């Protein structure tokens, strides 16, 4: 009987400890937005996309496009075949130019992914 009481006491203590840890973790307000999908993602509209090929090849050397708003950092990727993202430079207002090195074969590209960060 005493062993059963000790087991119940241990289980109740462990449950209280786990509950307190869960409550503490879920009430952490030091991080205003953490994780994926916490805040609304507004996005930008991308227009005037231009691909430039390296001389005499079927490989992309630069990509240019316009964003409909300001951004601080912009990068591009070309699909699931490659996890590399290429940095872009704001050349004029919201017109971005991205140097692609190493060059990417046009036949390997299956999408244009634009990642933009900013206000």
Biopython code that builds the backbone (N, CA, C, O; Angstrom):
import numpy as np
from Bio.PDB.StructureBuilder import StructureBuilder

atoms = [
    (1, "UNK", "N", (0.819, -1.196, 0.000)),
    (1, "UNK", "CA", (0.000, 0.000, 0.000)),
    (1, "UNK", "C", (0.867, 1.266, 0.000)),
    (1, "UNK", "O", (0.558, 2.244, -0.681)),
    (2, "UNK", "N", (1.936, 1.228, 0.761)),
    (2, "UNK", "CA", (2.837, 2.374, 0.834)),
    (2, "UNK", "C", (3.543, 2.585, -0.503)),
    (2, "UNK", "O", (3.775, 3.725, -0.904)),
    (3, "UNK", "N", (3.889, 1.496, -1.198)),
    (3, "UNK", "CA", (4.517, 1.603, -2.511)),
    (3, "UNK", "C", (3.575, 2.226, -3.527)),
    (3, "UNK", "O", (4.004, 3.033, -4.352)),
    (4, "UNK", "N", (2.309, 1.867, -3.479)),
    (4, "UNK", "CA", (1.312, 2.436, -4.375)),
    (4, "UNK", "C", (1.154, 3.935, -4.121)),
    (4, "UNK", "O", (1.049, 4.720, -5.064)),
    (5, "UNK", "N", (1.137, 4.327, -2.859)),
    (5, "UNK", "CA", (1.020, 5.738, -2.512)),
    (5, "UNK", "C", (2.233, 6.521, -3.029)),
    (5, "UNK", "O", (2.076, 7.616, -3.568)),
    (6, "UNK", "N", (3.432, 5.971, -2.870)),
    (6, "UNK", "CA", (4.644, 6.629, -3.362)),
    (6, "UNK", "C", (4.600, 6.772, -4.890)),
    (6, "UNK", "O", (4.966, 7.819, -5.423)),
    (7, "UNK", "N", (4.160, 5.739, -5.582)),
    (7, "UNK", "CA", (4.057, 5.788, -7.041)),
    (7, "UNK", "C", (3.085, 6.880, -7.479)),
    (7, "UNK", "O", (3.376, 7.642, -8.402)),
    (8, "UNK", "N", (1.923, 6.954, -6.811)),
    (8, "UNK", "CA", (0.954, 7.997, -7.141)),
    (8, "UNK", "C", (1.522, 9.393, -6.867)),
    (8, "UNK", "O", (1.295, 10.329, -7.633)),
    (9, "UNK", "N", (2.259, 9.516, -5.771)),
    (9, "UNK", "CA", (2.856, 10.801, -5.417)),
    (9, "UNK", "C", (3.901, 11.214, -6.458)),
    (9, "UNK", "O", (3.974, 12.383, -6.837)),
    (10, "UNK", "N", (4.695, 10.268, -6.911)),
    (10, "UNK", "CA", (5.706, 10.549, -7.946)),
    (10, "UNK", "C", (5.035, 10.949, -9.252)),
    (10, "UNK", "O", (5.472, 11.898, -9.904)),
    (11, "UNK", "N", (3.989, 10.246, -9.639)),
    (11, "UNK", "CA", (3.270, 10.567, -10.875)),
    (11, "UNK", "C", (2.657, 11.959, -10.793)),
    (11, "UNK", "O", (2.734, 12.721, -11.756)),
    (12, "UNK", "N", (2.050, 12.303, -9.658)),
    (12, "UNK", "CA", (1.443, 13.627, -9.492)),
    (12, "UNK", "C", (2.513, 14.726, -9.534)),
    (12, "UNK", "O", (2.298, 15.782, -10.130)),
    (13, "UNK", "N", (3.663, 14.476, -8.901)),
    (13, "UNK", "CA", (4.752, 15.448, -8.925)),
    (13, "UNK", "C", (5.282, 15.652, -10.347)),
    (13, "UNK", "O", (5.507, 16.787, -10.768)),
    (14, "UNK", "N", (5.479, 14.566, -11.078)),
    (14, "UNK", "CA", (5.958, 14.654, -12.454)),
    (14, "UNK", "C", (4.947, 15.394, -13.334)),
    (14, "UNK", "O", (5.335, 16.216, -14.164)),
    (15, "UNK", "N", (3.658, 15.107, -13.156)),
    (15, "UNK", "CA", (2.627, 15.787, -13.945)),
    (15, "UNK", "C", (2.619, 17.288, -13.640)),
    (15, "UNK", "O", (2.477, 18.100, -14.554)),
    (16, "UNK", "N", (2.767, 17.658, -12.386)),
    (16, "UNK", "CA", (2.795, 19.076, -12.017)),
    (16, "UNK", "C", (4.030, 19.751, -12.608)),
    (16, "UNK", "O", (3.957, 20.896, -13.056)),
    (17, "UNK", "N", (5.156, 19.052, -12.611)),
    (17, "UNK", "CA", (6.384, 19.597, -13.171)),
    (17, "UNK", "C", (6.251, 19.804, -14.682)),
    (17, "UNK", "O", (6.638, 20.850, -15.202)),
    (18, "UNK", "N", (5.706, 18.811, -15.381)),
    (18, "UNK", "CA", (5.519, 18.940, -16.828)),
    (18, "UNK", "C", (4.516, 20.035, -17.159)),
    (18, "UNK", "O", (4.721, 20.776, -18.121)),
    (19, "UNK", "N", (3.447, 20.159, -16.395)),
    (19, "UNK", "CA", (2.457, 21.201, -16.636)),
    (19, "UNK", "C", (3.070, 22.584, -16.441)),
    (19, "UNK", "O", (2.816, 23.494, -17.230)),
    (20, "UNK", "N", (3.878, 22.744, -15.391)),
    (20, "UNK", "CA", (4.510, 24.037, -15.134)),
    (20, "UNK", "C", (5.486, 24.396, -16.256)),
    (20, "UNK", "O", (5.546, 25.551, -16.675)),
    (21, "UNK", "N", (6.244, 23.422, -16.742)),
    (21, "UNK", "CA", (7.176, 23.679, -17.837)),
    (21, "UNK", "C", (6.419, 24.062, -19.107)),
    (21, "UNK", "O", (6.838, 24.969, -19.826)),
    (22, "UNK", "N", (5.320, 23.389, -19.386)),
    (22, "UNK", "CA", (4.511, 23.709, -20.566)),
    (22, "UNK", "C", (3.916, 25.112, -20.451)),
    (22, "UNK", "O", (3.931, 25.874, -21.418)),
    (23, "UNK", "N", (3.399, 25.452, -19.284)),
    (23, "UNK", "CA", (2.797, 26.772, -19.096)),
    (23, "UNK", "C", (3.845, 27.866, -19.213)),
    (23, "UNK", "O", (3.573, 28.925, -19.778)),
    (24, "UNK", "N", (5.033, 27.626, -18.690)),
    (24, "UNK", "CA", (6.101, 28.616, -18.786)),
    (24, "UNK", "C", (6.527, 28.821, -20.237)),
    (24, "UNK", "O", (6.719, 29.954, -20.679)),
    (25, "UNK", "N", (6.673, 27.736, -20.967)),
    (25, "UNK", "CA", (7.122, 27.836, -22.372)),
    (25, "UNK", "C", (6.083, 28.522, -23.239)),
    (25, "UNK", "O", (6.444, 29.296, -24.126)),
    (26, "UNK", "N", (4.819, 28.265, -23.012)),
    (26, "UNK", "CA", (3.792, 28.857, -23.859)),
    (26, "UNK", "C", (3.513, 30.314, -23.515)),
    (26, "UNK", "O", (2.866, 31.015, -24.293)),
    (27, "UNK", "N", (3.991, 30.784, -22.355)),
    (27, "UNK", "CA", (3.748, 32.171, -21.993)),
    (27, "UNK", "C", (4.987, 33.041, -22.180)),
    (27, "UNK", "O", (5.019, 34.168, -21.688)),
    (28, "UNK", "N", (5.991, 32.553, -22.869)),
    (28, "UNK", "CA", (7.213, 33.316, -23.101)),
    (28, "UNK", "C", (6.902, 34.466, -24.057)),
    (28, "UNK", "O", (6.571, 34.247, -25.223)),
    (29, "UNK", "N", (7.012, 35.689, -23.551)),
    (29, "UNK", "CA", (6.705, 36.865, -24.368)),
    (29, "UNK", "C", (7.959, 37.641, -24.745)),
    (29, "UNK", "O", (7.860, 38.745, -25.281)),
    (30, "UNK", "N", (9.130, 37.087, -24.476)),
    (30, "UNK", "CA", (10.370, 37.780, -24.820)),
    (30, "UNK", "C", (10.599, 37.821, -26.321)),
    (30, "UNK", "O", (11.298, 38.708, -26.811)),
    (31, "UNK", "N", (10.030, 36.888, -27.055)),
    (31, "UNK", "CA", (10.175, 36.835, -28.506)),
    (31, "UNK", "C", (8.841, 37.232, -29.123)),
    (31, "UNK", "O", (7.883, 36.463, -29.048)),
    (32, "UNK", "N", (8.753, 38.423, -29.736)),
    (32, "UNK", "CA", (7.465, 38.886, -30.248)),
    (32, "UNK", "C", (6.879, 38.013, -31.353)),
    (32, "UNK", "O", (5.660, 37.856, -31.424)),
    (33, "UNK", "N", (7.712, 37.445, -32.210)),
    (33, "UNK", "CA", (7.220, 36.585, -33.285)),
    (33, "UNK", "C", (8.264, 35.518, -33.547)),
    (33, "UNK", "O", (9.362, 35.805, -34.025)),
    (34, "UNK", "N", (7.913, 34.299, -33.231)),
    (34, "UNK", "CA", (8.876, 33.214, -33.436)),
    (34, "UNK", "C", (8.194, 32.085, -34.181)),
    (34, "UNK", "O", (7.000, 31.845, -34.004)),
    (35, "UNK", "N", (8.947, 31.400, -35.006)),
    (35, "UNK", "CA", (8.395, 30.264, -35.739)),
    (35, "UNK", "C", (7.893, 30.683, -37.103)),
    (35, "UNK", "O", (7.951, 31.854, -37.481)),
    (36, "UNK", "N", (7.408, 29.717, -37.817)),
    (36, "UNK", "CA", (6.899, 29.976, -39.163)),
    (36, "UNK", "C", (5.421, 30.331, -39.096)),
    (36, "UNK", "O", (4.670, 29.752, -38.311)),
    (37, "UNK", "N", (5.018, 31.264, -39.906)),
    (37, "UNK", "CA", (3.606, 31.579, -40.046)),
    (37, "UNK", "C", (2.986, 32.329, -38.890)),
    (37, "UNK", "O", (1.761, 32.375, -38.778)),
    (38, "UNK", "N", (3.800, 32.921, -38.021)),
    (38, "UNK", "CA", (3.250, 33.636, -36.883)),
    (38, "UNK", "C", (2.630, 34.948, -37.314)),
    (38, "UNK", "O", (1.536, 35.296, -36.868)),
    (39, "UNK", "N", (3.314, 35.678, -38.173)),
    (39, "UNK", "CA", (2.823, 36.966, -38.647)),
    (39, "UNK", "C", (2.328, 36.842, -40.082)),
    (39, "UNK", "O", (2.664, 35.894, -40.792)),
    (40, "UNK", "N", (1.532, 37.808, -40.490)),
    (40, "UNK", "CA", (1.037, 37.835, -41.859)),
    (40, "UNK", "C", (2.180, 38.149, -42.818)),
    (40, "UNK", "O", (2.990, 39.039, -42.561)),
    (41, "UNK", "N", (2.239, 37.423, -43.905)),
    (41, "UNK", "CA", (3.241, 37.670, -44.927)),
    (41, "UNK", "C", (2.558, 38.423, -46.060)),
    (41, "UNK", "O", (1.711, 37.876, -46.767)),
    (42, "UNK", "N", (2.941, 39.690, -46.221)),
    (42, "UNK", "CA", (2.241, 40.521, -47.200)),
    (42, "UNK", "C", (2.783, 40.318, -48.610)),
    (42, "UNK", "O", (2.013, 40.217, -49.566)),
    (43, "UNK", "N", (4.091, 40.259, -48.738)),
    (43, "UNK", "CA", (4.694, 40.013, -50.046)),
    (43, "UNK", "C", (4.781, 41.240, -50.923)),
    (43, "UNK", "O", (4.255, 42.304, -50.596)),
    (44, "UNK", "N", (5.455, 41.069, -52.041)),
    (44, "UNK", "CA", (5.631, 42.105, -53.044)),
    (44, "UNK", "C", (5.123, 41.584, -54.373)),
    (44, "UNK", "O", (5.045, 40.375, -54.588)),
    (45, "UNK", "N", (4.781, 42.489, -55.253)),
    (45, "UNK", "CA", (4.425, 42.125, -56.612)),
    (45, "UNK", "C", (5.687, 42.277, -57.453)),
    (45, "UNK", "O", (6.352, 43.312, -57.405)),
    (46, "UNK", "N", (6.010, 41.246, -58.219)),
    (46, "UNK", "CA", (7.217, 41.237, -59.037)),
    (46, "UNK", "C", (6.816, 41.412, -60.499)),
    (46, "UNK", "O", (5.972, 40.675, -61.008)),
    (47, "UNK", "N", (7.417, 42.381, -61.164)),
    (47, "UNK", "CA", (7.091, 42.647, -62.570)),
    (47, "UNK", "C", (8.379, 42.835, -63.371)),
    (47, "UNK", "O", (9.466, 42.939, -62.804)),
    (48, "UNK", "N", (8.241, 42.876, -64.683)),
    (48, "UNK", "CA", (9.338, 43.157, -65.614)),
    (48, "UNK", "C", (10.538, 42.227, -65.426)),
    (48, "UNK", "O", (11.682, 42.681, -65.390)),
    (49, "UNK", "N", (10.275, 40.938, -65.307)),
    (49, "UNK", "CA", (11.356, 39.971, -65.130)),
    (49, "UNK", "C", (12.102, 39.794, -66.448)),
    (49, "UNK", "O", (11.490, 39.570, -67.492)),
    (50, "UNK", "N", (13.428, 39.896, -66.392)),
    (50, "UNK", "CA", (14.281, 39.719, -67.570)),
    (50, "UNK", "C", (15.437, 38.798, -67.204)),
    (50, "UNK", "O", (16.133, 39.019, -66.213)),
    (51, "UNK", "N", (15.632, 37.769, -68.014)),
    (51, "UNK", "CA", (16.763, 36.861, -67.849)),
    (51, "UNK", "C", (17.815, 37.222, -68.897)),
    (51, "UNK", "O", (17.480, 37.433, -70.063)),
    (52, "UNK", "N", (19.066, 37.293, -68.494)),
    (52, "UNK", "CA", (20.154, 37.574, -69.434)),
    (52, "UNK", "C", (21.061, 36.348, -69.483)),
    (52, "UNK", "O", (21.495, 35.834, -68.452)),
    (53, "UNK", "N", (21.339, 35.889, -70.713)),
    (53, "UNK", "CA", (22.182, 34.716, -70.901)),
    (53, "UNK", "C", (23.634, 35.110, -71.065)),
    (53, "UNK", "O", (23.952, 36.176, -71.591)),
    (54, "UNK", "N", (24.517, 34.225, -70.601)),
    (54, "UNK", "CA", (25.948, 34.421, -70.842)),
    (54, "UNK", "C", (26.203, 34.268, -72.337)),
    (54, "UNK", "O", (25.505, 33.503, -73.002)),
    (55, "UNK", "N", (27.166, 34.962, -72.864)),
    (55, "UNK", "CA", (27.464, 34.946, -74.306)),
    (55, "UNK", "C", (27.664, 33.529, -74.825)),
    (55, "UNK", "O", (28.478, 32.767, -74.301)),
    (56, "UNK", "N", (26.909, 33.191, -75.861)),
    (56, "UNK", "CA", (27.072, 31.917, -76.542)),
    (56, "UNK", "C", (26.653, 30.685, -75.766)),
    (56, "UNK", "O", (27.002, 29.569, -76.150)),
    (57, "UNK", "N", (25.915, 30.859, -74.688)),
    (57, "UNK", "CA", (25.491, 29.702, -73.886)),
    (57, "UNK", "C", (23.992, 29.760, -73.637)),
    (57, "UNK", "O", (23.332, 30.756, -73.932)),
    (58, "UNK", "N", (23.481, 28.687, -73.097)),
    (58, "UNK", "CA", (22.091, 28.645, -72.641)),
    (58, "UNK", "C", (22.074, 28.664, -71.115)),
    (58, "UNK", "O", (21.324, 27.929, -70.472)),
    (59, "UNK", "N", (22.927, 29.530, -70.554)),
    (59, "UNK", "CA", (23.042, 29.662, -69.102)),
    (59, "UNK", "C", (22.730, 31.091, -68.685)),
    (59, "UNK", "O", (23.178, 32.049, -69.315)),
    (60, "UNK", "N", (21.954, 31.220, -67.614)),
    (60, "UNK", "CA", (21.562, 32.532, -67.098)),
    (60, "UNK", "C", (22.737, 33.136, -66.332)),
    (60, "UNK", "O", (23.341, 32.485, -65.478)),
    (61, "UNK", "N", (23.051, 34.402, -66.657)),
    (61, "UNK", "CA", (24.120, 35.107, -65.945)),
    (61, "UNK", "C", (23.576, 36.179, -65.002)),
    (61, "UNK", "O", (24.171, 36.445, -63.958)),
    (62, "UNK", "N", (22.444, 36.798, -65.366)),
    (62, "UNK", "CA", (21.798, 37.780, -64.491)),
    (62, "UNK", "C", (20.280, 37.704, -64.657)),
    (62, "UNK", "O", (19.765, 37.252, -65.680)),
    (63, "UNK", "N", (19.598, 38.155, -63.631)),
    (63, "UNK", "CA", (18.139, 38.290, -63.642)),
    (63, "UNK", "C", (17.827, 39.681, -63.127)),
    (63, "UNK", "O", (18.427, 40.141, -62.155)),
    (64, "UNK", "N", (16.886, 40.352, -63.780)),
    (64, "UNK", "CA", (16.450, 41.679, -63.350)),
    (64, "UNK", "C", (14.941, 41.677, -63.180)),
    (64, "UNK", "O", (14.234, 40.969, -63.897)),
    (65, "UNK", "N", (14.442, 42.466, -62.232)),
    (65, "UNK", "CA", (12.996, 42.587, -62.031)),
    (65, "UNK", "C", (12.709, 43.803, -61.171)),
    (65, "UNK", "O", (13.614, 44.386, -60.575)),
    (66, "UNK", "N", (11.447, 44.175, -61.115)),
    (66, "UNK", "CA", (10.988, 45.287, -60.289)),
    (66, "UNK", "C", (10.111, 44.754, -59.168)),
    (66, "UNK", "O", (9.339, 43.814, -59.358)),
    (67, "UNK", "N", (10.240, 45.366, -57.998)),
    (67, "UNK", "CA", (9.337, 45.107, -56.877)),
    (67, "UNK", "C", (8.413, 46.305, -56.725)),
    (67, "UNK", "O", (8.796, 47.426, -57.060)),
    (68, "UNK", "N", (7.221, 46.086, -56.232)),
    (68, "UNK", "CA", (6.277, 47.197, -56.074)),
    (68, "UNK", "C", (6.454, 47.945, -54.756)),
    (68, "UNK", "O", (5.651, 48.822, -54.436)),
    (69, "UNK", "N", (7.484, 47.618, -53.993)),
    (69, "UNK", "CA", (7.763, 48.301, -52.734)),
    (69, "UNK", "C", (9.232, 48.170, -52.388)),
    (69, "UNK", "O", (9.983, 47.471, -53.068)),
    (70, "UNK", "N", (9.637, 48.847, -51.323)),
    (70, "UNK", "CA", (11.042, 48.800, -50.927)),
    (70, "UNK", "C", (11.348, 47.512, -50.179)),
    (70, "UNK", "O", (10.485, 46.931, -49.521)),
    (71, "UNK", "N", (12.588, 47.083, -50.295)),
    (71, "UNK", "CA", (13.074, 45.905, -49.583)),
    (71, "UNK", "C", (14.517, 46.161, -49.181)),
    (71, "UNK", "O", (15.216, 46.947, -49.820)),
    (72, "UNK", "N", (14.956, 45.503, -48.131)),
    (72, "UNK", "CA", (16.332, 45.663, -47.670)),
    (72, "UNK", "C", (17.257, 44.615, -48.275)),
    (72, "UNK", "O", (18.382, 44.924, -48.667)),
    (73, "UNK", "N", (16.782, 43.378, -48.350)),
    (73, "UNK", "CA", (17.577, 42.268, -48.872)),
    (73, "UNK", "C", (16.714, 41.488, -49.849)),
    (73, "UNK", "O", (15.563, 41.171, -49.548)),
    (74, "UNK", "N", (17.266, 41.176, -51.023)),
    (74, "UNK", "CA", (16.539, 40.389, -52.024)),
    (74, "UNK", "C", (17.484, 39.323, -52.571)),
    (74, "UNK", "O", (18.646, 39.599, -52.870)),
    (75, "UNK", "N", (16.964, 38.099, -52.698)),
    (75, "UNK", "CA", (17.722, 36.991, -53.294)),
    (75, "UNK", "C", (16.804, 36.212, -54.213)),
    (75, "UNK", "O", (15.583, 36.247, -54.061)),
    (76, "UNK", "N", (17.399, 35.500, -55.178)),
    (76, "UNK", "CA", (16.615, 34.670, -56.093)),
    (76, "UNK", "C", (17.159, 33.250, -56.111)),
    (76, "UNK", "O", (18.345, 33.010, -55.886)),
    (77, "UNK", "N", (16.258, 32.322, -56.385)),
    (77, "UNK", "CA", (16.594, 30.925, -56.592)),
    (77, "UNK", "C", (15.834, 30.435, -57.803)),
    (77, "UNK", "O", (14.911, 31.100, -58.274)),
    (78, "UNK", "N", (16.216, 29.270, -58.314)),
    (78, "UNK", "CA", (15.635, 28.813, -59.573)),
    (78, "UNK", "C", (14.945, 27.460, -59.512)),
    (78, "UNK", "O", (14.727, 26.839, -60.553)),
    (79, "UNK", "N", (14.598, 26.991, -58.333)),
    (79, "UNK", "CA", (13.826, 25.761, -58.275)),
    (79, "UNK", "C", (14.415, 24.698, -57.380)),
    (79, "UNK", "O", (15.413, 24.906, -56.690)),
    (80, "UNK", "N", (13.771, 23.562, -57.416)),
    (80, "UNK", "CA", (14.098, 22.481, -56.498)),
    (80, "UNK", "C", (15.399, 21.770, -56.833)),
    (80, "UNK", "O", (15.905, 21.025, -55.994)),
    (81, "UNK", "N", (15.967, 21.965, -58.029)),
    (81, "UNK", "CA", (17.200, 21.272, -58.408)),
    (81, "UNK", "C", (18.415, 21.829, -57.661)),
    (81, "UNK", "O", (19.442, 21.159, -57.559)),
    (82, "UNK", "N", (18.298, 23.063, -57.135)),
    (82, "UNK", "CA", (19.443, 23.726, -56.517)),
    (82, "UNK", "C", (18.951, 24.528, -55.318)),
    (82, "UNK", "O", (17.977, 25.272, -55.432)),
    (83, "UNK", "N", (19.600, 24.387, -54.188)),
    (83, "UNK", "CA", (19.178, 25.114, -52.991)),
    (83, "UNK", "C", (19.903, 26.455, -52.848)),
    (83, "UNK", "O", (19.736, 27.136, -51.836)),
    (84, "UNK", "N", (20.695, 26.837, -53.831)),
    (84, "UNK", "CA", (21.452, 28.089, -53.756)),
    (84, "UNK", "C", (20.559, 29.282, -54.087)),
    (84, "UNK", "O", (19.734, 29.232, -54.999)),
    (85, "UNK", "N", (20.748, 30.362, -53.316)),
    (85, "UNK", "CA", (20.089, 31.633, -53.601)),
    (85, "UNK", "C", (21.159, 32.671, -53.938)),
    (85, "UNK", "O", (22.220, 32.706, -53.315)),
    (86, "UNK", "N", (20.870, 33.511, -54.923)),
    (86, "UNK", "CA", (21.818, 34.493, -55.423)),
    (86, "UNK", "C", (21.413, 35.886, -54.946)),
    (86, "UNK", "O", (20.241, 36.258, -55.024)),
    (87, "UNK", "N", (22.374, 36.646, -54.459)),
    (87, "UNK", "CA", (22.112, 37.983, -53.933)),
    (87, "UNK", "C", (21.795, 38.964, -55.055)),
    (87, "UNK", "O", (22.294, 38.839, -56.173)),
    (88, "UNK", "N", (20.961, 39.931, -54.731)),
    (88, "UNK", "CA", (20.539, 40.949, -55.694)),
    (88, "UNK", "C", (20.919, 42.332, -55.173)),
    (88, "UNK", "O", (21.074, 42.544, -53.970)),
    (89, "UNK", "N", (21.063, 43.265, -56.112)),
    (89, "UNK", "CA", (21.423, 44.643, -55.781)),
    (89, "UNK", "C", (20.332, 45.564, -56.309)),
    (89, "UNK", "O", (19.868, 45.406, -57.439)),
    (90, "UNK", "N", (19.927, 46.520, -55.492)),
    (90, "UNK", "CA", (18.929, 47.507, -55.899)),
    (90, "UNK", "C", (19.637, 48.526, -56.788)),
    (90, "UNK", "O", (20.409, 49.348, -56.295)),
    (91, "UNK", "N", (19.380, 48.478, -58.086)),
    (91, "UNK", "CA", (20.106, 49.349, -59.014)),
    (91, "UNK", "C", (19.461, 50.715, -59.181)),
    (91, "UNK", "O", (20.161, 51.696, -59.431)),
    (92, "UNK", "N", (18.119, 50.803, -59.045)),
    (92, "UNK", "CA", (17.431, 52.074, -59.236)),
    (92, "UNK", "C", (16.032, 51.944, -58.666)),
    (92, "UNK", "O", (15.232, 51.144, -59.150)),
    (93, "UNK", "N", (15.734, 52.723, -57.643)),
    (93, "UNK", "CA", (14.439, 52.643, -56.950)),
    (93, "UNK", "C", (14.186, 51.200, -56.521)),
    (93, "UNK", "O", (14.895, 50.684, -55.657)),
    (94, "UNK", "N", (13.217, 50.559, -57.091)),
    (94, "UNK", "CA", (12.894, 49.180, -56.714)),
    (94, "UNK", "C", (13.224, 48.192, -57.833)),
    (94, "UNK", "O", (12.589, 47.143, -57.948)),
    (95, "UNK", "N", (14.212, 48.528, -58.652)),
    (95, "UNK", "CA", (14.668, 47.643, -59.725)),
    (95, "UNK", "C", (15.877, 46.866, -59.214)),
    (95, "UNK", "O", (16.881, 47.460, -58.821)),
    (96, "UNK", "N", (15.779, 45.548, -59.221)),
    (96, "UNK", "CA", (16.810, 44.678, -58.649)),
    (96, "UNK", "C", (17.522, 43.901, -59.741)),
    (96, "UNK", "O", (16.897, 43.430, -60.691)),
    (97, "UNK", "N", (18.843, 43.769, -59.599)),
    (97, "UNK", "CA", (19.683, 43.014, -60.526)),
    (97, "UNK", "C", (20.410, 41.939, -59.716)),
    (97, "UNK", "O", (21.031, 42.225, -58.692)),
    (98, "UNK", "N", (20.319, 40.700, -60.198)),
    (98, "UNK", "CA", (20.893, 39.564, -59.478)),
    (98, "UNK", "C", (21.934, 38.880, -60.362)),
    (98, "UNK", "O", (21.606, 38.375, -61.435)),
    (99, "UNK", "N", (23.179, 38.865, -59.912)),
    (99, "UNK", "CA", (24.230, 38.143, -60.630)),
    (99, "UNK", "C", (24.139, 36.672, -60.271)),
    (99, "UNK", "O", (24.056, 36.312, -59.097)),
    (100, "UNK", "N", (24.155, 35.835, -61.280)),
    (100, "UNK", "CA", (24.025, 34.392, -61.078)),
    (100, "UNK", "C", (25.387, 33.760, -61.335)),
    (100, "UNK", "O", (25.833, 33.660, -62.478)),
    (101, "UNK", "N", (26.037, 33.336, -60.261)),
    (101, "UNK", "CA", (27.307, 32.637, -60.403)),
    (101, "UNK", "C", (27.401, 31.578, -59.327)),
    (101, "UNK", "O", (27.240, 31.909, -58.152)),
    (102, "UNK", "N", (27.646, 30.353, -59.651)),
    (102, "UNK", "CA", (27.892, 29.846, -60.986)),
    (102, "UNK", "C", (26.639, 29.933, -61.853)),
    (102, "UNK", "O", (25.510, 29.934, -61.361)),
    (103, "UNK", "N", (26.878, 30.004, -63.154)),
    (103, "UNK", "CA", (25.782, 30.139, -64.117)),
    (103, "UNK", "C", (24.821, 28.957, -64.009)),
    (103, "UNK", "O", (25.221, 27.850, -63.647)),
    (104, "UNK", "N", (23.555, 29.203, -64.324)),
    (104, "UNK", "CA", (22.521, 28.170, -64.227)),
    (104, "UNK", "C", (21.986, 27.853, -65.620)),
    (104, "UNK", "O", (21.634, 28.753, -66.383)),
    (105, "UNK", "N", (21.931, 26.576, -65.934)),
    (105, "UNK", "CA", (21.381, 26.126, -67.222)),
    (105, "UNK", "C", (19.890, 26.464, -67.284)),
    (105, "UNK", "O", (19.147, 26.202, -66.339)),
    (106, "UNK", "N", (19.468, 27.042, -68.393)),
    (106, "UNK", "CA", (18.061, 27.378, -68.577)),
    (106, "UNK", "C", (17.197, 26.120, -68.510)),
    (106, "UNK", "O", (16.104, 26.145, -67.946)),
    (107, "UNK", "N", (17.679, 25.037, -69.075)),
    (107, "UNK", "CA", (16.893, 23.796, -69.091)),
    (107, "UNK", "C", (16.689, 23.207, -67.698)),
    (107, "UNK", "O", (15.766, 22.417, -67.498)),
    (108, "UNK", "N", (17.527, 23.571, -66.735)),
    (108, "UNK", "CA", (17.392, 23.050, -65.367)),
    (108, "UNK", "C", (16.418, 23.869, -64.520)),
    (108, "UNK", "O", (15.929, 23.395, -63.495)),
    (109, "UNK", "N", (16.143, 25.089, -64.951)),
    (109, "UNK", "CA", (15.279, 25.971, -64.158)),
    (109, "UNK", "C", (13.823, 25.529, -64.258)),
    (109, "UNK", "O", (13.319, 25.269, -65.351)),
    (110, "UNK", "N", (13.142, 25.443, -63.096)),
    (110, "UNK", "CA", (11.728, 25.112, -63.131)),
    (110, "UNK", "C", (10.856, 26.159, -62.429)),
    (110, "UNK", "O", (9.632, 26.027, -62.409)),
    (111, "UNK", "N", (11.472, 27.193, -61.856)),
    (111, "UNK", "CA", (10.707, 28.290, -61.273)),
    (111, "UNK", "C", (11.660, 29.414, -60.875)),
    (111, "UNK", "O", (12.868, 29.205, -60.765)),
    (112, "UNK", "N", (11.115, 30.586, -60.663)),
    (112, "UNK", "CA", (11.873, 31.711, -60.144)),
    (112, "UNK", "C", (11.351, 31.975, -58.738)),
    (112, "UNK", "O", (10.178, 32.301, -58.551)),
    (113, "UNK", "N", (12.220, 31.832, -57.765)),
    (113, "UNK", "CA", (11.866, 32.108, -56.371)),
    (113, "UNK", "C", (12.528, 33.412, -55.967)),
    (113, "UNK", "O", (13.747, 33.549, -56.073)),
    (114, "UNK", "N", (11.741, 34.364, -55.507)),
    (114, "UNK", "CA", (12.271, 35.640, -55.049)),
    (114, "UNK", "C", (11.990, 35.744, -53.558)),
    (114, "UNK", "O", (10.847, 35.634, -53.114)),
    (115, "UNK", "N", (13.053, 35.958, -52.798)),
    (115, "UNK", "CA", (12.931, 36.133, -51.354)),
    (115, "UNK", "C", (13.327, 37.568, -51.057)),
    (115, "UNK", "O", (14.444, 37.983, -51.365)),
    (116, "UNK", "N", (12.411, 38.333, -50.458)),
    (116, "UNK", "CA", (12.664, 39.739, -50.141)),
    (116, "UNK", "C", (12.371, 39.976, -48.674)),
    (116, "UNK", "O", (11.372, 39.493, -48.141)),
    (117, "UNK", "N", (13.246, 40.721, -48.030)),
    (117, "UNK", "CA", (13.077, 41.070, -46.625)),
    (117, "UNK", "C", (13.095, 42.576, -46.486)),
    (117, "UNK", "O", (13.872, 43.255, -47.157)),
    (118, "UNK", "N", (12.260, 43.096, -45.636)),
    (118, "UNK", "CA", (12.245, 44.533, -45.405)),
    (118, "UNK", "C", (10.935, 44.961, -44.778)),
    (118, "UNK", "O", (10.110, 44.134, -44.392)),
    (119, "UNK", "N", (10.762, 46.260, -44.686)),
    (119, "UNK", "CA", (9.549, 46.809, -44.053)),
    (119, "UNK", "C", (8.364, 46.764, -44.966)),
    (119, "UNK", "O", (7.273, 47.188, -44.583)),
]
sb = StructureBuilder()
sb.init_structure("model")
sb.init_model(0)
sb.init_chain("A")
sb.init_seg("    ")
for serial, (resi, resn, name, xyz) in enumerate(atoms, 1):
    if name == "N":
        sb.init_residue(resn, " ", resi, " ")
    sb.init_atom(name, np.array(xyz, "f"), 0.0, 1.0, " ", f" {name:<3s}", serial, name[0])
structure = sb.get_structure()
